[in-house]
């Protein structure tokens, strides 16, 4: 009886860890996040890159599209801030760990020392939080980020525009 339940718990844990990895990566791959800075280096807009034109960049933030003239753009940074994938990974990991902790506790029927569900949930939460943060950190390290200098120059923009067009996801 104990062996069968232990095997089931191992399978559940393995499945949930795989789901954690896939779900965390999927959350990060939905769109191309950009931050647009003015000629002074101040952040003027951020959001998902929708399109580029000969004279502007179009981004979407909170279901609202914003068009920014190239003459006002100093540079564009691709990719979300470093903390975003780490926070997403930690959140998904904490929830997954919480579920694993609750599932893996209970009566094994072997007379061994047992922990209650709250201890299992707390332990799973803490381990999942740390594990998710590590996965988020790995995603952050491996994700390519670029800085595209525009400096308000429309002529130079024509060449730089190709870099941005190449990273716009096909499903947008």
VEXVO-945504 format. One record per residue: residue in one letter; x negated, y, z of N, C-alpha, C, O in turn. Coordinates in pm, whole numbers, padded with zeros to 5 digits, always signed. Layout:
N
aXYZXYZXYZXYZ;...
***
This chain:
172
x-00082-00120+00000+00000+00000+00000-00087+00126+00000-00063+00219-00077;x-00188+00127+00088-00275+00244+00097-00349+00268-00033-00361+00381-00079;x-00399+00162-00093-00478+00174-00216-00394+00235-00329-00442+00319-00404;x-00269+00192-00340-00182+00241-00447-00153+00391-00429-00156+00467-00525;x-00125+00432-00304-00097+00574-00279-00223+00659-00299-00215+00770-00351;x-00338+00606-00259-00463+00677-00278-00493+00698-00425-00538+00805-00466;x-00469+00595-00506-00490+00604-00650-00396+00707-00711-00435+00783-00800;x-00271+00709-00664-00173+00806-00714-00217+00949-00680-00205+01039-00763;x-00268+00968-00558-00316+01101-00518-00434+01145-00603-00442+01262-00641;x-00525+01054-00632-00641+01088-00716-00596+01128-00856-00649+01223-00913;x-00500+01056-00910-00449+01090-01043-00379+01226-01042-00397+01306-01134;x-00301+01252-00937-00232+01380-00928-00332+01495-00916-00315+01599-00979;x-00435+01474-00837-00537+01578-00820-00610+01603-00951-00632+01718-00990;x-00648+01496-01021-00717+01510-01150-00630+01583-01251-00677+01672-01321;x-00503+01546-01258-00411+01611-01350-00395+01759-01317-00396+01843-01408;x-00381+01792-01190-00364+01933-01153-00489+02015-01178-00480+02132-01216;x-00607+01956-01159-00731+02028-01188-00743+02055-01339-00782+02164-01379;x-00710+01956-01420-00712+01977-01566-00613+02085-01607-00644+02170-01691;x-00494+02082-01548-00395+02186-01578-00445+02324-01536-00423+02422-01607;x-00512+02331-01422-00569+02457-01375-00667+02513-01477-00661+02631-01512;x-00757+02429-01526-00856+02475-01623-00788+02524-01751-00821+02631-01803;x-00694+02445-01802-00626+02481-01927-00542+02608-01910-00545+02696-01996;x-00469+02617-01800-00380+02730-01777-00459+02859-01760-00421+02964-01812;x-00570+02852-01686-00652+02971-01665-00710+03021-01796-00709+03142-01822;x-00760+02930-01880-00816+02970-02009-00707+03027-02099-00730+03126-02169;x-00589+02967-02098-00479+03014-02182-00435+03155-02142-00403+03237-02228;x-00435+03184-02012-00397+03318-01967-00493+03424-02020-00453+03538-02045;x-00618+03388-02037-00717+03484-02083-00720+03501-02233-00775+03600-02282;x-00663+03406-02311-00680+03405-02455-00561+03461-02532-00557+03449-02654;x-00464+03521-02465-00343+03567-02533-00368+03681-02631-00307+03683-02738;x-00454+03774-02600-00472+03892-02683-00613+03948-02662-00689+03901-02578;x-00644+04051-02741-00772+04117-02727-00753+04247-02650-00693+04342-02700;x-00803+04249-02529-00791+04366-02443-00905+04463-02474-01021+04422-02483;x-00872+04590-02491-00974+04692-02517-00955+04809-02422-00845+04836-02374;x-01064+04879-02398-01062+05004-02324-01121+05111-02414-01230+05093-02470;x-01052+05221-02429-01094+05329-02519-01140+05448-02434-01070+05491-02343;x-01258+05498-02467-01318+05609-02393-01332+05730-02485-01356+05715-02605;x-01317+05850-02430-01330+05972-02511-01478+06007-02531-01566+05933-02488;x-01503+06119-02596-01639+06161-02627-01723+06192-02503-01846+06189-02508;x-01656+06221-02391-01725+06248-02264-01752+06120-02185-01819+06124-02082;x-01699+06007-02233-01719+05881-02163-01611+05847-02063-01625+05752-01986;x-01500+05924-02063-01390+05897-01971-01289+05803-02036-01262+05811-02156;x-01233+05713-01956-01131+05620-02004-01005+05698-02042-00951+05772-01960;x-00959+05681-02167-00837+05751-02209-00721+05656-02236-00605+05697-02233;x-00751+05529-02261-00644+05432-02284-00700+05291-02270-00819+05267-02290;x-00610+05200-02234-00647+05059-02229-00523+04976-02259-00411+05016-02228;x-00546+04862-02320-00436+04775-02356-00479+04673-02460-00598+04657-02488;x-00381+04605-02516-00409+04502-02616-00422+04566-02754-00339+04647-02794;x-00527+04528-02824-00552+04581-02958-00448+04525-03054-00433+04404-03066;x-00375+04614-03123-00271+04573-03216-00320+04585-03359-00305+04492-03439;x-00380+04701-03393-00424+04725-03531-00521+04842-03534-00536+04916-03436;x-00587+04857-03649-00669+04975-03675-00626+05033-03809-00580+04961-03898;x-00642+05164-03822-00615+05231-03950-00743+05303-03990-00844+05294-03921;x-00738+05374-04100-00856+05449-04145-00894+05559-04047-01010+05600-04042;x-00798+05607-03969-00825+05721-03880-00782+05700-03736-00786+05794-03656;x-00741+05577-03699-00694+05556-03562-00703+05411-03517-00728+05320-03596;x-00682+05394-03387-00673+05263-03323-00535+05255-03259-00491+05351-03196;x-00469+05143-03275-00336+05126-03214-00346+05016-03109-00386+04903-03138;x-00310+05052-02985-00311+04956-02876-00172+04951-02813-00092+05043-02828;x-00146+04842-02743-00017+04827-02677-00040+04808-02528-00120+04726-02485;x+00033+04886-02450+00025+04879-02304+00166+04883-02250+00240+04978-02276;x+00205+04781-02177+00340+04773-02120+00449+04788-02226+00542+04867-02209;x+00437+04715-02335+00534+04711-02445+00549+04844-02519+00646+04863-02593;x+00456+04935-02500+00458+05063-02568+00328+05078-02648+00219+05063-02594;x+00342+05106-02779+00224+05122-02863+00177+05266-02860+00256+05361-02861;x+00044+05281-02857-00019+05412-02854-00120+05418-02967-00200+05326-02985;x-00117+05526-03043-00213+05546-03152-00312+05653-03109-00274+05763-03069;x-00440+05620-03118-00546+05712-03075-00631+05749-03195-00682+05661-03265;x-00645+05878-03220-00724+05927-03334-00872+05898-03313-00924+05913-03202;x-00938+05857-03419-01081+05825-03415-01163+05945-03371-01264+05929-03302;x-01121+06064-03408-01196+06186-03374-01201+06211-03223-01283+06289-03176;x-01113+06144-03146-01111+06159-03000-01183+06045-02928-01197+06048-02805;x-01228+05945-03004-01286+05825-02944-01438+05835-02939-01503+05860-03041;x-01494+05816-02821-01639+05809-02805-01687+05666-02828-01778+05643-02908;x-01627+05571-02756-01659+05430-02774-01544+05343-02727-01454+05388-02655;x-01548+05217-02770-01445+05119-02736-01516+04998-02676-01615+04950-02732;x-01465+04949-02564-01518+04828-02504-01414+04717-02519-01296+04736-02486;x-01458+04603-02569-01367+04490-02582-01374+04405-02455-01475+04407-02385;x-01268+04332-02428-01264+04243-02312-01213+04315-02190-01233+04435-02173;x-01149+04239-02105-01095+04292-01981-01207+04316-01881-01317+04261-01896;x-01181+04397-01780-01281+04413-01674-01316+04278-01613-01236+04185-01619;x-01433+04268-01555-01485+04142-01504-01393+04080-01399-01384+03957-01393;x-01327+04158-01319-01246+04105-01209-01119+04033-01257-01066+03949-01184;x-01071+04064-01374-00943+04008-01420-00945+03855-01432-00858+03790-01373;x-01040+03795-01505-01041+03648-01512-01066+03582-01377-01014+03473-01351;x-01144+03646-01293-01171+03589-01161-01043+03589-01078-01014+03490-01010;x-00968+03698-01082-00843+03706-01006-00740+03607-01059-00671+03541-00980;x-00729+03595-01189-00634+03499-01247-00674+03357-01208-00589+03278-01166;x-00801+03324-01220-00849+03191-01183-00824+03161-01036-00782+03051-01000;x-00852+03258-00950-00831+03239-00807-00683+03219-00775-00648+03135-00693;x-00597+03297-00840-00452+03283-00816-00400+03148-00860-00327+03082-00786;x-00436+03107-00979-00392+02976-01030-00452+02865-00945-00384+02767-00914;x-00578+02878-00908-00643+02777-00824-00579+02766-00687-00563+02655-00635;x-00543+02880-00627-00480+02877-00495-00346+02805-00500-00315+02724-00413;x-00265+02836-00602-00135+02768-00614-00152+02619-00641-00081+02536-00584;x-00245+02586-00729-00270+02445-00759-00322+02373-00635-00277+02262-00605;x-00414+02433-00566-00468+02373-00443-00362+02356-00337-00361+02256-00265;x-00273+02452-00326-00161+02443-00231-00076+02321-00263-00039+02245-00173;x-00043+02302-00391+00036+02186-00431-00039+02055-00404+00020+01959-00354;x-00165+02052-00437-00245+01931-00414-00251+01901-00264-00239+01786-00223;x-00269+02004-00183-00275+01985-00038-00147+01928+00018-00151+01841+00105;x-00033+01975-00031+00095+01923+00018+00117+01780-00030+00163+01695+00046;x+00084+01755-00158+00105+01621-00214+00014+01517-00149+00057+01404-00126;x-00109+01554-00119-00206+01456-00072-00195+01424+00077-00261+01331+00123;x-00115+01496+00153-00098+01465+00294+00024+01377+00311+00110+01369+00223;x+00031+01311+00424+00145+01225+00451+00100+01095+00510-00019+01074+00534;x+00195+01007+00533+00169+00880+00598+00111+00780+00498+00175+00747+00398;x-00009+00734+00524-00072+00635+00437-00041+00494+00483-00067+00398+00410;x+00014+00478+00603+00047+00347+00655-00072+00269+00705-00058+00151+00735;x-00189+00328+00715-00309+00256+00755-00347+00281+00900-00443+00222+00948;x-00275+00366+00970-00306+00395+01109-00421+00492+01126-00463+00517+01239;x-00472+00547+01018-00581+00643+01027-00528+00777+01076-00408+00802+01076;x-00619+00862+01117-00584+00997+01159-00521+01071+01042-00580+01079+00934;x-00403+01125+01061-00331+01193+00953-00323+01343+00982-00317+01385+01098;x-00321+01421+00878-00303+01564+00891-00164+01600+00842-00110+01535+00752;x-00107+01702+00900+00028+01739+00856+00021+01821+00727-00087+01860+00683;x+00137+01846+00669+00143+01914+00540+00089+02057+00546+00030+02105+00449;x+00109+02125+00658+00061+02264+00667-00092+02270+00664-00149+02360+00603;x-00157+02173+00729-00303+02169+00724-00350+02137+00582-00443+02199+00531;x-00284+02041+00519-00318+02005+00381-00296+02121+00286-00376+02145+00196;x-00186+02192+00307-00156+02307+00221-00259+02418+00240-00306+02477+00143;x-00295+02445+00365-00394+02550+00392-00531+02514+00336-00600+02598+00279;x-00570+02388+00354-00698+02343+00301-00698+02347+00148-00793+02394+00086;x-00590+02296+00089-00578+02298-00057-00579+02440-00112-00641+02466-00215;x-00511+02531-00043-00508+02671-00084-00649+02729-00084-00691+02793-00181;x-00723+02707+00026-00858+02764+00037-00953+02705-00067-01030+02778-00130;x-00948+02573-00085-01036+02509-00182-00997+02551-00324-01084+02578-00408;x-00866+02557-00352-00819+02599-00484-00855+02743-00514-00892+02776-00627;x-00845+02829-00414-00881+02970-00431-01028+02982-00471-01062+03054-00565;x-01114+02912-00399-01257+02917-00429-01287+02854-00565-01363+02909-00645;x-01226+02738-00592-01249+02670-00720-01200+02753-00837-01267+02762-00940;x-01082+02813-00823-01027+02898-00928-01113+03020-00954-01131+03062-01068;x-01167+03077-00846-01256+03193-00862-01383+03153-00936-01435+03231-01016;x-01433+03033-00909-01552+02985-00981-01520+02967-01129-01600+03007-01214;x-01406+02908-01160-01367+02889-01301-01350+03026-01368-01393+03044-01481;x-01287+03121-01299-01272+03256-01354-01406+03323-01378-01423+03395-01476;x-01501+03300-01288-01635+03356-01304-01704+03295-01427-01770+03366-01503;x-01688+03165-01446-01746+03100-01564-01685+03155-01693-01756+03175-01791;x-01557+03180-01692-01491+03240-01809-01547+03379-01834-01574+03416-01948;x-01565+03457-01727-01619+03592-01739-01759+03590-01799-01791+03671-01886;x-01842+03498-01753-01981+03491-01799-01988+03450-01946-02071+03501-02021;x-01901+03359-01988-01909+03307-02124-01833+03391-02226-01852+03373-02346;x-01747+03481-02180-01667+03561-02273-01751+03676-02329-01815+03751-02255;x-01750+03689-02459-01830+03792-02526-01757+03927-02519-01640+03938-02554;x-01829+04027-02473-01776+04163-02467-01866+04252-02554-01988+04236-02558;x-01801+04345-02621-01878+04434-02708-01846+04579-02676-01739+04613-02625;x-01942+04664-02706-01921+04808-02700-01939+04860-02842-02043+04839-02904;x-01837+04926-02891-01840+04979-03027-01844+05132-03017-01748+05195-02974;x-01956+05190-03057-01973+05335-03052-01911+05399-03176-01943+05362-03289;x-01821+05494-03152-01752+05563-03261-01799+05708-03269-01823+05759-03379;x-01811+05773-03156-01856+05911-03145-01775+06010-03231-01829+06110-03278;x-01649+05980-03249-01561+06070-03324-01589+06082-03472-01531+06169-03537;x-01675+05999-03526-01715+06007-03667-01627+05915-03753-01637+05793-03744;x-01541+05975-03835-01449+05900-03919-01523+05818-04024-01481+05707-04057;x-01632+05870-04078-01709+05797-04179-01773+05670-04121-01767+05563-04182;x-01834+05684-04005-01896+05568-03940-01789+05468-03894-01814+05348-03884;x-01670+05519-03865-01560+05436-03819-01524+05327-03920-01484+05217-03882;x-01537+05358-04048-01499+05261-04151-01578+05130-04137-01523+05022-04159;x-01705+05138-04101-01786+05019-04080-01753+04951-03947-01742+04829-03939;x-01739+05031-03843-01712+04977-03709-01573+04913-03702-01550+04821-03624;x-01484+04962-03781-01346+04912-03783-01341+04763-03816-01258+04690-03762;x-01431+04719-03903-01434+04578-03941-01462+04487-03820-01409+04376-03812;x-01543+04534-03725-01571+04457-03604-01444+04434-03524-01418+04324-03476;x-01365+04540-03509-01240+04527-03434-01138+04443-03508-01068+04362-03446;x-01128+04460-03639-01031+04381-03717-01063+04232-03707-00972+04149-03712;x-01189+04197-03693-01229+04057-03686-01187+03991-03555-01175+03869-03548;x-01163+04070-03450-01131+04010-03319-00983+04020-03284-00943+03974-03177;x-00902+04079-03371-00757+04084-03345-00702+03943-03363-00719+03884-03470;x-00635+03888-03261-00580+03752-03273-00481+03742-03389-00407+03836-03418;x-00481+03627-03455-00396+03606-03573-00249+03602-03537-00165+03628-03624;x-00212+03571-03412-00071+03559-03376-00006+03691-03341+00110+03691-03299;x-00074+03802-03355-00013+03931-03322+00062+03985-03440+00120+04093-03431;
***
